[in-house]
Structure formats: structure tokens, C-alpha cells
Amino acid sequence: MGKAWAPASGAARDSASASRARRPAKRRFGFKGLLFRRDGGHDPRAPRPAPSGWTPPRARYHRGEEASMKNIGMVGIGLMGHGIATNLQKHGYPLALFEHPGNQPLDALKAGGARGFASAKELAAASDVVITVLTGSPQVEAVVMGAGGLLEGLRPGSVLVDCSTAIPSSTVRVAQAVQQAGARFLDAPMTRTPKEAAEGRLNLLVGGDAELLEACRPVLRCFAENITHVGPVGAGHGMKLLHNYVSLGMVTLIAEAAACAQRSGVALDTFAEVLAKGGGGGIALDRLKPYLLAGDPSGLRFSIANARKDLDYYNAMASDAGAAKEVAAAVLATLEGALAKATPGTFVPELVSLLASR
């Protein structure tokens, strides 16, 4: 058996104490991220400092990405696109604009230094990031994958951000084609109106790689107040259709009720007041109020034609998913019936009069 422990003798204790007194203290202190002992040694328990100029891999990726996203190309300078382009220009981004008859006037943007391109291919070749703001899936597919389209000019590593409203299954096909060409893709459809687009206060619903979104965020922040990552490629457009179904469905329902009120002898100002104080209050009613009270459709500058298209897309998405869509089908039928009587460009609030005139 081993020797049993016994207290040291007094002489041994005195000798050990004297030895400790002669040793330098090992008290640690910090200096520029290092811990040292008083005797000059490095404390092995302390973390070593990062080399000069080093950044974590994720931060380094984004820093490099942001530096490369200088030149912005835009396709689709309509009511929403014009506000987006204006805010990008205000933040100092050089702009390339695709010339198209459907654009809003480009004079102010060109006076600010924006360049016009007659070719989508050439615009893509001159851009680090291309933003599309188009009516729907057929237009996106044509401008990206058609002859002389963006796909032919996108540079390796460049980014296509689609802010259009589109069917998710189409979005996935477009994204795959973009990625096969060596570029990258985000779907980032918008909510809110041209007013918020001009103010730089849109909501973006983003589908795609989360790290790519972070790299693009400085560009997107120029025109968006809220940026929400909702999932992989296609999820942004899916969420946009869900949102528009709910919002346009509510507006259509209130418009139909207002038309019934009109035909039943209920004053529209009374109708609006009662709804606002009860369960019918909210953004949908607020957007219809100017038309209900004064015949002014500018509370929702969104055409019945676009509303019909969005509901059609929603019904297609619901069919693809095998989801219930009886209410959505009824809203779509209502919009189609109104559109048959409407003039081109008729705004959604005018549904009230169109439905009342049945």
C-alpha cells in the first residue's frame, strides 16, 4: 500500500513558503485581447487574438458582396418601379434602365444620371444586380429567358432580384435557369402601394438564400422599410399571393357590400362609419373610403385587371397545392365580371359602382 498522507513538518513548511516567495507572481492582466502573466508568459487559457485585418467568414463574405453590388439594372419602371428607381438613385447607385413603352416617364431618372438600354441582354451585362418589377410570370419569363433576354447577359456572380408578382412554380423555373447561367436569384415581391414606393417604405417578402439576402440588404433597404425572409426560392412569391388574396378579397367583399348598400338605400357615408366602428374597420375599408365618400379612387391605385391577375395566380397556386379555393374562386369570378364592364386602367375602388350597376 502507498504511504499514508501526514502533515509536513514545520521546517518543510517554512522551506516551501520561502520558495514561493522567491517566484514571480502569476497575476494575469489584459492587453489588446491577450492575457499575460507577470513573468512574461502567455496564459494558455486565454483566447488568441485574430490576425490583423481578419473578419469572420460570414462577415467577410458580406463585406465583399456589398462592395461588388454597385451598378443596378432595372426592368419595369411602372408606378412601383419608378419609386424604387428614384430611391436607389437618391442613395447613390448608378442605374441602368430598360427602355420599354410601358414605363413611366424616365426624364427625371435620366437627368440624375441613369442610362437607358434598348437591350435586356446589354443591361444585364452592365449590372451587378438586376431588379425586375413586371406584371406577372409571362412577362418575367420573356424578359429573362427570351431571345436577347437578361439570361444572355447576366455575369457570373451577379444577382437577379424579381420584385414582380408571379406564380411560384414559374419562379422556380426562372431561378434554375439563372443559377445554371452562373448568376444568383431572389424573389422579393412587394406589398403596399406606389405612394410607399416613392417614399422608400415598401414591404419585401423574400425567397432564396438567407446569406444572399443579407448581402443584398443594403440595396433593398433603399426602397423597403420591412424586409422579411420567408423561405427558399418561390416562397416570396407564394407569400405575396397569399397576402394579395386576403387584402384584395377583403376589398372586393366590402365593395360588394357597399354596392348592396347603395341599391338598398343605405347612405355610403353611414355605411363607412358603421363599418369603421365595428368589425368591418381596417386597411381595406380605409382604402375604399375616399371612393365611398367622394368618388375618389386614388385610395387604392391598383387596377382591376391586376387584381384579377393576382387572384388568378392565387387560384393556380392553390390548385397546385391541392388547397381549398372556393372563396378565392368566387372573388376571381367577381373581378372577372367587373373587368368585362370596366375601361382599361380602372382602379379597384371603382368596383363599388360597377357592382351596383348590375
C-alpha positions as CSV (number, residue, x, y, z in Angstrom):
1,M,0.0,0.0,0.0
2,G,1.1,3.6,-0.5
3,K,2.4,5.7,2.2
4,A,-0.3,7.5,4.2
5,W,-0.5,11.3,4.0
6,A,0.8,13.2,7.0
7,P,1.1,16.9,7.6
8,A,4.6,18.4,6.7
9,S,6.9,19.3,9.4
10,G,7.3,22.9,10.5
11,A,10.8,23.1,8.8
12,A,9.4,21.7,5.5
13,R,6.5,24.2,5.6
14,D,8.9,27.1,6.2
15,S,11.2,26.0,3.2
16,A,8.2,25.7,0.8
17,S,6.9,29.2,1.9
18,A,10.3,30.7,1.2
19,S,10.5,29.1,-2.2
20,R,7.0,30.5,-3.2
21,A,8.0,34.0,-2.0
22,R,11.0,34.0,-4.4
23,R,8.9,33.1,-7.5
24,P,7.4,35.9,-9.7
25,A,3.7,36.4,-9.3
26,K,1.4,34.9,-12.0
27,R,-1.3,37.5,-11.8
28,R,-3.0,37.9,-15.2
29,F,-3.8,41.2,-16.9
30,G,-5.3,42.0,-20.3
31,F,-3.8,44.0,-23.1
32,K,-5.2,44.2,-26.7
33,G,-7.1,40.9,-26.3
34,L,-4.2,38.9,-24.8
35,L,-3.8,37.6,-21.3
36,F,-0.2,37.6,-19.9
37,R,1.4,36.5,-16.7
38,R,3.6,38.9,-14.8
39,D,6.6,36.7,-15.6
40,G,6.0,37.4,-19.3
41,G,4.4,34.1,-20.3
42,H,1.1,33.8,-22.3
43,D,-1.8,32.3,-20.4
44,P,-2.8,29.2,-22.3
45,R,-6.4,29.6,-21.1
46,A,-6.8,32.9,-22.9
47,P,-8.1,33.1,-26.5
48,R,-5.6,34.1,-29.1
49,P,-6.2,37.4,-30.9
50,A,-7.5,37.5,-34.5
51,P,-4.8,38.3,-37.1
52,S,-4.8,41.9,-38.3
53,G,-7.4,42.5,-40.9
54,W,-9.3,39.2,-40.3
55,T,-13.0,39.1,-40.3
56,P,-15.2,36.1,-39.6
57,P,-16.1,34.1,-42.8
58,R,-19.7,35.2,-42.9
59,A,-18.8,38.9,-42.3
60,R,-16.0,38.7,-44.9
61,Y,-18.5,37.2,-47.5
62,H,-21.0,40.0,-47.0
63,R,-18.4,42.8,-47.0
64,G,-17.1,41.6,-50.3
65,E,-20.6,41.1,-51.7
66,E,-21.7,44.6,-50.7
67,A,-18.6,46.1,-52.4
68,S,-19.5,44.4,-55.7
69,M,-23.1,45.4,-55.8
70,K,-22.7,48.9,-57.2
71,N,-24.3,49.0,-60.6
72,I,-28.1,48.4,-60.6
73,G,-30.1,47.5,-63.6
74,M,-33.9,47.8,-63.6
75,V,-36.6,46.3,-65.9
76,G,-40.1,47.6,-65.3
77,I,-40.3,51.3,-64.5
78,G,-44.1,51.5,-63.9
79,L,-45.8,53.0,-60.9
80,M,-43.9,50.9,-58.4
81,G,-40.7,50.6,-60.3
82,H,-40.3,54.3,-60.7
83,G,-40.4,54.8,-57.0
84,I,-37.9,52.0,-56.5
85,A,-35.5,53.5,-59.1
86,T,-35.8,57.0,-57.7
87,N,-34.8,55.8,-54.2
88,L,-31.9,53.8,-55.5
89,Q,-30.7,56.9,-57.3
90,K,-31.1,59.0,-54.2
91,H,-28.8,56.6,-52.4
92,G,-26.1,57.0,-55.0
93,Y,-26.4,53.8,-57.0
94,P,-25.7,54.1,-60.8
95,L,-28.8,53.0,-62.7
96,A,-29.3,51.2,-66.0
97,L,-32.9,51.3,-67.2
98,F,-34.6,49.1,-69.8
99,E,-36.4,51.2,-72.3
100,H,-40.0,50.0,-72.8
101,P,-43.3,51.6,-73.8
102,G,-44.9,50.6,-70.5
103,N,-42.5,52.7,-68.4
104,Q,-43.4,55.8,-66.6
105,P,-41.6,58.9,-67.9
106,L,-37.8,58.4,-67.4
107,D,-36.7,62.1,-67.8
108,A,-36.1,62.7,-64.1
109,L,-34.1,59.5,-63.7
110,K,-32.0,60.2,-66.8
111,A,-31.4,63.7,-65.6
112,G,-30.0,62.1,-62.4
113,G,-27.5,60.1,-64.4
114,A,-29.5,56.9,-65.2
115,R,-28.6,55.3,-68.6
116,G,-31.2,53.8,-70.9
117,F,-30.8,50.4,-72.6
118,A,-32.8,49.1,-75.6
119,S,-31.5,45.5,-74.9
120,A,-32.1,43.5,-71.8
121,K,-29.0,41.5,-72.5
122,E,-26.8,44.6,-72.6
123,L,-28.4,45.9,-69.5
124,A,-27.7,42.7,-67.6
125,A,-24.0,42.7,-68.8
126,A,-23.6,46.2,-67.4
127,S,-25.2,45.4,-64.0
128,D,-24.1,43.8,-60.7
129,V,-27.8,43.5,-59.6
130,V,-30.8,43.4,-61.9
131,I,-34.2,44.2,-60.4
132,T,-37.3,43.3,-62.3
133,V,-40.7,44.8,-61.5
134,L,-43.1,43.3,-64.0
135,T,-46.8,42.5,-64.3
136,G,-46.6,38.7,-64.0
137,S,-45.0,35.4,-64.8
138,P,-45.3,35.5,-68.6
139,Q,-43.5,38.9,-68.7
140,V,-40.8,37.7,-66.3
141,E,-40.1,34.5,-68.3
142,A,-40.0,36.5,-71.6
143,V,-37.6,39.2,-70.3
144,V,-35.3,36.7,-68.6
145,M,-35.3,33.7,-70.8
146,G,-36.5,35.1,-74.2
147,A,-34.2,35.9,-77.1
148,G,-31.9,38.7,-76.2
149,G,-33.1,38.5,-72.6
150,L,-31.4,39.0,-69.3
151,L,-30.1,35.4,-69.2
152,E,-27.9,36.0,-72.1
153,G,-26.1,38.9,-70.4
154,L,-26.0,38.1,-66.7
155,R,-22.5,38.0,-65.5
156,P,-21.2,35.1,-63.2
157,G,-22.0,36.0,-59.6
158,S,-24.4,38.8,-60.5
159,V,-27.9,38.8,-58.8
160,L,-31.4,38.9,-60.3
161,V,-34.0,40.2,-57.8
162,D,-37.5,39.7,-59.0
163,C,-40.0,42.1,-57.4
164,S,-42.8,41.1,-59.7
165,T,-45.9,39.2,-58.7
166,A,-45.6,35.7,-60.1
167,I,-46.7,32.0,-59.8
168,P,-44.2,30.2,-57.6
169,S,-43.8,27.3,-59.9
170,S,-42.7,29.7,-62.7
171,T,-40.4,31.4,-60.3
172,V,-38.5,28.2,-59.5
173,R,-38.0,27.6,-63.2
174,V,-36.6,31.1,-63.8
175,A,-34.3,30.7,-60.8
176,Q,-33.0,27.4,-62.0
177,A,-32.2,29.0,-65.4
178,V,-30.4,31.9,-63.7
179,Q,-28.4,29.7,-61.5
180,Q,-27.4,27.5,-64.4
181,A,-26.0,30.6,-66.1
182,G,-23.8,31.2,-63.0
183,A,-25.8,34.0,-61.5
184,R,-28.0,34.1,-58.4
185,F,-31.7,34.7,-57.7
186,L,-34.0,36.1,-55.1
187,D,-37.8,36.6,-55.4
188,A,-38.7,39.7,-53.5
189,P,-42.3,40.8,-54.3
190,M,-43.7,43.9,-52.7
191,T,-46.7,44.9,-50.7
192,R,-48.0,48.4,-50.2
193,T,-48.7,51.0,-52.9
194,P,-47.0,53.4,-55.3
195,K,-47.1,56.0,-52.5
196,E,-44.9,53.9,-50.3
197,A,-42.7,53.0,-53.3
198,A,-42.0,56.7,-53.8
199,E,-41.3,57.1,-50.0
200,G,-38.9,54.1,-49.9
201,R,-41.3,52.3,-47.5
202,L,-42.2,49.1,-49.3
203,N,-42.5,45.7,-47.7
204,L,-40.5,43.0,-49.3
205,L,-41.2,39.3,-49.0
206,V,-38.0,37.5,-49.9
207,G,-37.5,33.9,-51.1
208,G,-34.0,32.5,-51.6
209,D,-30.7,32.0,-49.8
210,A,-30.5,33.8,-46.5
211,E,-26.9,34.8,-46.9
212,L,-27.5,36.2,-50.3
213,L,-30.4,38.3,-48.9
214,E,-28.0,39.7,-46.2
215,A,-25.5,40.7,-48.9
216,C,-28.3,42.4,-50.9
217,R,-29.9,44.1,-47.9
218,P,-28.1,47.4,-48.3
219,V,-29.6,47.7,-51.9
220,L,-33.0,46.6,-50.8
221,R,-33.1,49.0,-47.8
222,C,-33.0,51.9,-50.2
223,F,-36.7,51.3,-51.1
224,A,-38.0,49.0,-48.4
225,E,-39.0,49.6,-44.8
226,N,-39.6,46.0,-43.9
227,I,-37.7,43.1,-45.4
228,T,-38.9,39.6,-44.4
229,H,-37.2,36.3,-45.4
230,V,-40.0,33.9,-45.8
231,G,-38.2,30.8,-47.1
232,P,-36.5,29.3,-50.2
233,V,-36.8,30.4,-53.8
234,G,-40.5,30.8,-54.7
235,A,-41.7,31.3,-51.1
236,G,-41.6,35.1,-51.5
237,H,-44.0,35.0,-54.5
238,G,-46.2,32.4,-52.7
239,M,-46.5,34.7,-49.6
240,K,-47.3,37.7,-51.9
241,L,-50.2,35.8,-53.5
242,L,-51.5,34.8,-50.0
243,H,-51.2,38.4,-48.9
244,N,-53.0,39.8,-52.1
245,Y,-55.7,37.2,-51.9
246,V,-56.5,38.3,-48.3
247,S,-56.2,42.0,-49.0
248,L,-58.0,42.1,-52.4
249,G,-60.5,39.6,-51.1
250,M,-61.4,42.0,-48.3
251,V,-61.6,45.0,-50.6
252,T,-63.8,43.0,-53.0
253,L,-66.1,41.9,-50.2
254,I,-66.5,45.4,-48.9
255,A,-67.1,46.8,-52.4
256,E,-69.8,44.2,-53.0
257,A,-71.4,45.1,-49.6
258,A,-71.2,48.8,-50.5
259,A,-72.9,48.2,-53.8
260,C,-75.7,46.3,-52.0
261,A,-76.0,49.3,-49.5
262,Q,-76.3,51.7,-52.4
263,R,-79.1,49.6,-54.1
264,S,-80.8,49.2,-50.7
265,G,-80.9,52.9,-49.9
266,V,-78.2,53.0,-47.2
267,A,-76.0,56.1,-47.5
268,L,-72.4,55.2,-48.2
269,D,-71.1,57.6,-45.6
270,T,-73.3,55.9,-43.0
271,F,-72.1,52.5,-44.3
272,A,-68.5,53.5,-43.9
273,E,-69.0,55.0,-40.5
274,V,-70.7,51.9,-39.1
275,L,-68.1,49.5,-40.5
276,A,-65.2,51.6,-39.2
277,K,-66.7,51.4,-35.7
278,G,-67.2,47.7,-35.8
279,G,-65.7,44.5,-37.3
280,G,-65.5,46.0,-40.8
281,G,-62.9,48.5,-39.9
282,G,-59.3,48.3,-41.1
283,I,-57.0,49.0,-44.0
284,A,-59.3,47.6,-46.7
285,L,-62.1,50.0,-45.7
286,D,-59.6,52.9,-45.3
287,R,-58.5,52.4,-48.9
288,L,-62.1,52.3,-50.2
289,K,-63.3,55.3,-48.1
290,P,-62.2,58.1,-50.5
291,Y,-64.3,56.5,-53.2
292,L,-67.3,55.7,-50.9
293,L,-67.4,59.3,-49.6
294,A,-66.2,61.4,-52.6
295,G,-65.9,59.1,-55.7
296,D,-62.1,59.3,-55.5
297,P,-60.4,56.0,-56.5
298,S,-56.9,57.1,-55.6
299,G,-57.0,55.4,-52.1
300,L,-56.0,52.2,-53.9
301,R,-54.2,52.9,-57.2
302,F,-54.3,49.2,-58.3
303,S,-56.2,48.2,-61.4
304,I,-59.0,45.7,-61.5
305,A,-57.0,44.0,-64.3
306,N,-54.1,43.4,-62.0
307,A,-56.3,42.3,-59.1
308,R,-57.9,39.7,-61.4
309,K,-54.4,38.5,-62.5
310,D,-53.3,38.2,-58.8
311,L,-56.4,36.2,-57.9
312,D,-55.9,34.0,-61.0
313,Y,-52.4,33.3,-59.8
314,Y,-53.6,32.6,-56.3
315,N,-56.1,30.1,-57.6
316,A,-53.4,28.4,-59.7
317,M,-51.1,28.2,-56.6
318,A,-54.0,26.7,-54.6
319,S,-54.7,24.2,-57.3
320,D,-51.0,23.2,-57.4
321,A,-51.1,22.7,-53.6
322,G,-54.4,20.8,-53.6
323,A,-55.8,23.5,-51.3
324,A,-59.4,24.7,-50.8
325,K,-60.2,27.7,-53.0
326,E,-64.0,28.1,-53.2
327,V,-63.9,31.6,-51.7
328,A,-60.9,32.6,-53.9
329,A,-62.8,31.3,-57.0
330,A,-65.8,33.5,-56.1
331,V,-63.6,36.6,-55.7
332,L,-61.9,35.8,-59.0
333,A,-65.3,35.5,-60.7
334,T,-66.4,38.8,-59.2
335,L,-63.3,40.6,-60.5
336,E,-63.7,39.0,-64.0
337,G,-67.3,40.1,-64.2
338,A,-66.4,43.7,-63.2
339,L,-63.4,43.7,-65.6
340,A,-65.7,42.8,-68.5
341,K,-67.6,46.1,-67.9
342,A,-64.6,48.3,-67.0
343,T,-62.4,50.5,-69.1
344,P,-58.6,49.8,-69.2
345,G,-56.9,51.0,-66.1
346,T,-60.0,51.2,-63.9
347,F,-58.9,51.1,-60.2
348,V,-60.2,48.6,-57.7
349,P,-62.3,51.0,-55.6
350,E,-64.5,51.6,-58.7
351,L,-65.8,48.0,-58.2
352,V,-68.4,49.6,-56.0
353,S,-70.1,51.4,-58.9
354,L,-69.5,48.5,-61.3
355,L,-71.2,46.0,-58.9
356,A,-74.0,48.5,-58.1
357,S,-74.9,48.9,-61.8
358,R,-75.7,45.2,-62.3
